Amino acid sequence: MIKLKLISFSYINKETNWKLNQLEFDSLTLLVGATGVGKTKILKALTSLKDLALGETTSQIDNIHFSITFEELGVLYLWEGETESTLPYDTTGFDALNENSLSFGFAFEKLSIIHPNLDQETLFKRTRTDLTFTNGKAAPKIALNKSCIGIFSEEDTIKPVYTAFKKIVLFDFEASRDIVFKSKSVPNLKKAEPELDSELYNELLTYLKNINAPIVAKLFIASFDFKDVVNKIKTEFNQVFDFITDIRFHLESSPNKEDSYVLQIYEDGVGWISSYDMSSGMLKTLLFLSLRYLEPKDSIILVDEFENSLGINCIDLFDFGSNRSSQYILTSHHPYIINKIPMNHWKIVSREAGTVIVKNASDYNLGKSRHDAFKQLINLAAYSEGRD
């Protein structure tokens, strides 16, 4: 059962005139459509909002307006905001922190709880010159280029929201392929820890799952301290590639570079193969399996171009049933991928000028069988040409 669920999302980039009409998500959402309609942009917009919420934005934010609704532990939240890339100096004293050098900042931000009767309870609301909390808490001076979610992440009412955004994970295979771990940076991992009691073990494993790090880094740590988890990953990996019998991180020596730990797999009849020599399909599958075991169970997993990011072999690793604990948002235009996923999870993406429109398969009265629905889908102008 999913504890965290992204419900809906709308987004406007006022500089590029790119607009996403409200998109409603399911526990599994497959965005399909022609190249260039905006499927990848939707995922990029979601990840940019994650970074904005957590205070991890490292680049210029355009003038945007957004609204995102999500559920965390049974509570429905609405986060709305508007940023501006140029803000005048604030003479009110509300924010005097490097105001002259700001390249962007919040002109408006609001976080609310939506109650079952649809009444909204505002947790905080800010403008360029004012910040109010409904619990009566005094508003300190804060930087306009930081979200209140990140700034007040330790507050009882804000912490669940901050934690929720940390659980949004973009599967980035290319960024993981060449990651190695310098031996001098991990001296404490060379010695196995004494056997832990189950309570402390579970606490440490939960901590590992919740840290914001590439999945290959989590697998590296697990290979030292959570060998039972790695063995589960190894077993599933062997079920996909039965000629691969082991995985490890091996310390490779180099005369010109610092010694580094490198991910390796063992192939029968071949020997140990380092990550930089693995086939893309093998490495993608291994990292995806690691994601399932080493990310929080209630994560939101974003996978762009499923067939390229993971490969069609991985489609059989998905659980399409209601017992799935994480939410998946995928994009694909590969017929095999689309035909394998039930049509009630399809979201057909089209575009009119700069406006992106997303509709359900049911909006087009596609056939009742998956085969008939797929045949009708590929003949839709919205799918094949990108215009409704």
C-alpha positions in Angstrom: 0.0 0.0 0.0 1.4 3.4 -1.0 1.9 5.9 1.8 3.0 8.7 -0.5 1.2 9.5 -3.7 1.6 12.3 -6.1 -2.0 13.2 -7.0 -1.9 16.1 -9.5 0.5 18.6 -11.0 0.3 21.8 -13.1 3.2 24.0 -14.3 3.7 27.1 -16.3 7.1 28.5 -17.4 6.3 32.1 -18.1 9.6 32.7 -19.9 9.2 30.0 -22.5 5.4 30.0 -22.5 5.4 26.3 -21.8 2.3 25.2 -19.9 1.3 21.9 -18.5 -2.4 21.7 -17.9 -3.4 19.8 -14.7 -2.1 16.2 -14.9 -3.5 13.6 -12.5 -1.4 10.6 -11.6 -2.1 7.0 -10.7 0.0 4.7 -8.6 1.5 3.7 -11.9 1.5 6.3 -14.7 2.8 5.7 -18.2 3.2 8.9 -20.3 3.0 8.1 -24.0 3.1 10.3 -27.0 5.1 11.5 -30.0 8.6 12.8 -29.6 8.7 16.4 -28.6 5.3 16.7 -26.9 6.7 17.3 -23.5 7.0 13.9 -21.7 10.6 14.4 -20.6 9.8 18.1 -19.6 7.1 16.9 -17.3 9.6 14.7 -15.4 12.2 17.5 -15.4 9.7 19.9 -14.0 8.9 17.5 -11.2 12.5 17.0 -10.3 13.2 20.8 -10.4 10.3 21.3 -7.9 11.8 18.6 -5.7 15.1 20.5 -5.7 13.3 23.8 -5.1 11.4 22.3 -2.1 14.5 20.8 -0.5 16.7 23.9 -1.1 19.0 22.0 -3.5 18.6 24.1 -6.6 22.0 24.8 -8.1 21.0 26.6 -11.2 18.8 29.5 -12.4 15.1 29.0 -11.9 12.9 30.6 -14.6 9.7 32.5 -13.9 7.4 29.7 -13.1 4.0 29.1 -11.6 3.2 25.7 -10.2 0.6 23.7 -8.2 1.2 20.2 -6.9 -1.1 18.0 -4.8 0.2 15.0 -2.9 -0.7 12.6 -0.1 1.7 11.8 2.7 0.7 9.3 5.5 -3.0 9.9 4.9 -2.8 13.8 4.7 -3.5 15.6 1.5 -1.3 18.6 0.8 -1.3 21.4 -1.8 1.9 23.3 -2.5 1.6 26.3 -4.8 4.1 28.8 -5.8 5.4 31.5 -8.2 9.0 32.5 -8.8 10.5 35.6 -10.5 13.9 35.7 -11.9 14.4 39.4 -11.1 13.3 40.8 -7.7 13.7 44.4 -6.5 15.6 45.1 -3.2 13.3 44.5 -0.3 13.1 47.7 1.8 10.7 46.3 4.3 13.4 44.4 6.2 11.5 41.1 5.6 14.5 39.7 3.6 17.8 41.5 3.6 19.9 38.4 2.9 22.0 39.1 -0.3 18.9 40.5 -1.9 20.9 42.5 -4.5 22.5 39.4 -5.8 19.4 37.2 -6.1 18.9 35.7 -9.6 15.5 34.4 -8.7 13.1 34.2 -5.8 9.6 33.4 -4.6 7.0 36.0 -5.4 4.4 33.7 -3.8 4.4 30.4 -2.0 1.7 28.6 -0.1 1.4 25.2 1.6 -2.1 23.9 2.6 -3.7 20.8 4.0 -6.9 19.7 2.1 -9.3 18.1 4.5 -11.8 15.4 3.5 -14.6 17.9 3.3 -12.3 19.8 0.8 -11.8 22.7 3.3 -8.2 24.0 3.1 -6.0 24.8 6.1 -3.1 27.0 5.2 0.2 26.0 7.0 2.1 29.0 5.6 1.8 31.7 3.0 4.4 34.1 1.8 4.8 36.9 -0.7 7.9 39.0 -1.5 7.3 41.1 1.6 5.4 39.0 4.1 5.3 35.5 5.6 2.6 34.2 7.9 2.1 30.9 9.7 -1.4 29.9 10.7 -0.2 28.4 14.0 0.8 31.9 15.2 4.5 31.2 14.9 6.6 34.3 14.5 8.0 34.7 11.0 11.8 35.2 10.9 13.7 36.8 8.0 14.3 34.3 5.3 15.9 34.2 1.9 13.5 34.6 -1.0 15.4 32.1 -3.1 14.7 29.3 -0.7 11.4 27.4 -0.2 9.8 27.6 3.2 9.6 23.8 3.0 13.3 23.5 3.1 13.9 26.4 5.5 11.4 25.1 8.1 12.0 21.4 7.5 12.3 20.6 11.2 8.9 22.1 12.1 6.3 19.5 13.0 3.8 20.6 10.4 6.4 21.0 7.6 8.7 18.0 8.2 6.4 15.4 6.6 6.2 17.5 3.4 10.0 17.8 3.4 10.4 14.1 3.9 7.9 13.4 1.1 9.9 15.4 -1.5 13.1 13.6 -0.6 11.3 10.4 -1.7 11.0 11.6 -5.3 13.7 9.6 -7.2 14.8 10.2 -10.9 16.4 7.0 -12.2 19.5 8.3 -14.0 21.4 5.4 -15.5 24.1 7.5 -17.3 25.0 9.3 -14.1 25.6 6.0 -12.3 27.8 4.2 -14.9 31.1 5.9 -14.2 30.7 6.4 -10.4 33.7 5.0 -8.4 34.6 5.3 -4.8 38.0 6.6 -3.8 39.6 4.3 -1.2 40.7 7.2 1.0 37.2 8.5 1.2 35.7 5.3 2.7 38.2 4.0 5.3 35.6 3.1 7.8 33.9 0.7 5.4 36.9 -1.6 5.1 36.2 -3.3 8.4 32.9 -5.2 8.9 30.8 -4.0 11.7 29.9 -6.3 14.6 26.6 -8.1 14.1 23.8 -5.6 15.0 20.6 -6.4 16.8 17.6 -6.3 14.5 16.2 -3.0 15.8 19.4 -1.1 15.2 20.0 -2.9 11.9 16.5 -1.8 10.6 17.1 1.8 11.8 20.4 1.9 9.9 18.9 0.4 6.8 16.1 2.9 6.9 18.6 5.7 7.2 20.5 4.4 4.2 17.3 4.2 2.2 16.4 7.8 3.0 19.8 9.5 2.3 19.9 11.6 -0.9 22.5 9.7 -2.9 22.9 7.8 -6.2 21.6 4.3 -6.1 25.0 2.9 -6.9 26.4 4.7 -3.8 23.7 3.0 -1.6 24.6 -0.4 -3.1 28.2 0.3 -2.3 27.4 0.9 1.4 25.1 -2.0 1.5 27.8 -4.3 0.2 29.7 -3.8 3.4 27.0 -3.5 6.0 23.8 -5.0 4.6 25.0 -8.2 2.8 21.6 -9.9 3.2 20.0 -7.1 1.1 22.8 -7.4 -1.5 22.2 -11.1 -1.6 18.5 -10.6 -2.4 19.5 -8.2 -5.2 22.0 -10.8 -6.5 19.4 -13.5 -6.5 16.9 -11.5 -8.5 19.6 -10.4 -10.9 20.6 -14.0 -11.4 17.0 -14.8 -12.3 17.2 -12.3 -15.2 20.8 -13.2 -16.2 21.4 -16.8 -15.0 25.0 -16.7 -16.1 25.8 -13.9 -13.7 26.5 -15.4 -10.3 28.0 -12.7 -8.1 28.4 -9.0 -7.6 30.9 -7.0 -5.6 32.8 -3.7 -5.3 36.5 -4.4 -6.0 39.4 -2.1 -5.0 41.2 -1.4 -8.3 44.8 -0.1 -8.2 46.1 2.5 -10.7 49.6 3.8 -11.0 48.4 7.2 -12.0 45.2 7.6 -10.0 44.0 7.0 -6.5 42.8 3.4 -5.8 39.1 3.1 -6.2 36.2 0.7 -5.5 34.5 -0.3 -8.7 31.2 -2.2 -9.2 31.8 -5.6 -10.7 29.7 -8.7 -11.8 30.9 -12.2 -12.2 30.0 -14.0 -15.4 30.4 -17.8 -15.7 33.2 -18.6 -18.2 34.3 -15.0 -18.3 35.2 -13.8 -14.9 34.8 -10.4 -13.2 33.5 -7.5 -15.3 33.8 -3.9 -14.1 30.9 -1.5 -14.5 32.5 0.4 -17.3 32.7 -2.8 -19.4 29.2 -4.1 -18.5 26.5 -4.2 -21.1 24.0 -1.3 -20.7 21.2 -3.8 -20.2 22.9 -5.7 -17.4 24.0 -2.6 -15.5 20.5 -0.9 -15.9 18.8 -4.0 -14.6 21.2 -4.3 -11.6 20.7 -0.7 -10.6 16.9 -0.9 -11.0 16.8 -3.9 -8.7 19.0 -2.1 -6.3 16.5 0.8 -6.4 13.7 -1.5 -5.4 15.6 -2.6 -2.3 17.5 0.5 -1.3 15.0 3.3 -1.8 12.2 4.0 0.7 9.2 1.7 0.0 6.9 4.7 -0.5 9.1 6.4 -3.1 8.0 8.1 -6.3 10.2 6.7 -9.0 10.6 8.7 -12.2 11.9 6.8 -15.3 12.3 8.7 -18.6 12.2 6.7 -21.8 11.8 3.4 -20.1 13.2 1.4 -23.0 16.4 3.4 -23.1 16.8 4.0 -19.3 16.2 0.4 -18.4 15.5 -1.8 -21.4 12.5 -3.9 -22.3 13.8 -6.8 -20.1 13.0 -4.8 -17.0 9.3 -4.5 -17.8 8.8 -7.9 -16.3 10.3 -6.8 -13.0 7.4 -4.4 -12.4 4.4 -5.4 -10.2 1.3 -4.0 -11.8 -0.9 -5.1 -8.9 -2.3 -3.0 -6.1 0.3 -4.3 -3.6 3.0 -2.1 -5.2 4.5 0.0 -2.4 6.1 2.8 -4.6 4.6 5.0 -7.2 6.0 4.9 -10.7 5.8 7.6 -13.3 7.3 6.4 -16.6 7.6 7.7 -20.2 7.8 5.5 -23.3 7.1 5.4 -27.0 8.1 1.7 -27.4 5.2 -0.5 -28.5 6.4 -3.5 -26.4 6.5 -1.3 -23.2 3.1 0.3 -23.9 1.4 -3.0 -24.7 2.7 -4.6 -21.6 1.2 -2.0 -19.2 -2.5 -2.0 -18.6 -4.3 0.7 -20.6 -5.9 2.3 -17.5 -2.4 3.5 -16.6 -1.8 5.2 -20.0 -1.7 9.0 -20.1 -1.6 10.3 -23.7 0.4 13.4 -24.0 -0.2 15.9 -26.8 0.6 19.6 -27.4 -1.1 22.7 -28.8 1.6 25.3 -29.3 3.2 25.7 -25.9 0.4 24.0 -24.0 0.8 20.3 -23.0 -2.4 18.3 -22.7 -2.6 14.9 -21.0 -5.6 12.7 -21.3 -6.6 9.2 -20.1 -7.0 6.3 -22.6 -10.7 6.3 -21.6 -11.1 9.8 -22.9 -10.6 8.4 -26.4 -12.9 5.4 -26.0 -10.2 3.0 -26.8 -11.0 -0.7 -27.2 -11.8 -2.8 -24.1 -9.0 -5.3 -24.8 -5.4 -4.2 -24.4 -4.6 -5.4 -28.0 -7.5 -3.4 -29.5 -6.7 -0.4 -27.4 -3.1 -0.4 -28.5 -4.1 -0.6 -32.2 -6.4 2.3 -31.8 -3.8 4.2 -29.8 -1.1 4.1 -32.5 -3.6 5.5 -35.0 -4.6 8.5 -32.8 -3.3 11.8 -34.0 -2.8 12.8 -30.4 -0.3 9.9 -30.1 1.3 9.6 -33.5 1.4 13.3 -34.4 1.4 14.9 -31.0 -1.7 17.0 -31.6 -5.3 16.3 -30.5 
